[in-house]
């Protein structure tokens, strides 16, 4: 049983490292006719819900009636470009 403990501990450490590396990558939310989201608000809602660092890219164009209605956690890194 003692020989299995270091192997189990090592496996848990490797799993934790892999999971944390996935959580650190920012997702990219694309807004526009060719993007994944039609409006900035929908992309912003998805990014805030996902948590962690996120990036929103807005395609050039007109977005009439666009307003932002969301409180963003000060700890969350959110970048909006476009």
C-alpha positions in Angstrom: 0.0 0.0 0.0 2.9 2.4 0.7 4.2 2.0 -2.8 0.9 3.0 -4.3 0.7 6.3 -2.3 3.5 8.2 -4.1 2.0 7.1 -7.5 -1.4 8.3 -6.4 0.0 11.5 -5.1 1.9 12.1 -8.4 -1.2 11.3 -10.4 -3.2 13.8 -8.5 -0.5 16.5 -8.9 -0.4 15.9 -12.7 -4.2 16.0 -13.0 -4.3 19.3 -11.0 -1.6 20.8 -13.2 -3.5 19.9 -16.3 -6.8 21.3 -15.1 -5.2 24.5 -14.0 -3.6 25.0 -17.4 -7.0 24.8 -19.1 -8.5 27.3 -16.7 -5.8 29.9 -17.4 -6.4 30.3 -21.1 -8.7 33.1 -22.1 -11.6 32.2 -24.3 -12.2 34.5 -27.3 -15.8 35.6 -28.0 -16.3 37.0 -31.5 -19.2 39.5 -32.1 -20.5 40.3 -35.5 -22.1 38.8 -38.6 -19.3 36.3 -39.0 -18.8 35.8 -35.3 -20.2 33.5 -32.7 -22.4 36.2 -31.1 -24.7 38.7 -32.8 -24.5 41.4 -30.0 -21.9 42.6 -27.6 -24.3 42.0 -24.7 -24.7 38.3 -25.4 -21.0 37.9 -25.7 -20.4 39.8 -22.5 -23.0 37.7 -20.7 -21.2 34.5 -21.8 -17.8 35.8 -20.9 -18.8 36.9 -17.4 -20.6 33.7 -16.8 -17.5 31.7 -17.8 -15.3 33.6 -15.4 -11.6 34.0 -15.5 -9.7 35.9 -18.2 -11.8 36.4 -21.3 -11.4 38.3 -24.6 -14.2 39.8 -26.7 -13.4 40.7 -30.3 -16.0 43.0 -32.1 -16.1 43.0 -35.9 -16.3 46.4 -37.5 -19.8 47.5 -38.3 -22.8 49.3 -36.8 -24.5 47.9 -33.8 -27.6 50.2 -33.4 -29.2 50.3 -30.0 -26.3 48.7 -28.3 -26.0 49.2 -24.6 -24.1 47.3 -22.0 -26.0 46.1 -18.9 -23.6 44.1 -16.8 -21.5 44.4 -13.7 -18.1 42.8 -14.1 -16.3 41.4 -11.2 -13.1 43.5 -10.6 -11.0 40.3 -10.3 -12.0 39.0 -13.7 -9.7 40.0 -16.6 -11.9 41.0 -19.6 -10.5 42.6 -22.8 -12.8 44.0 -25.4 -11.2 44.9 -28.8 -12.5 45.9 -32.2 
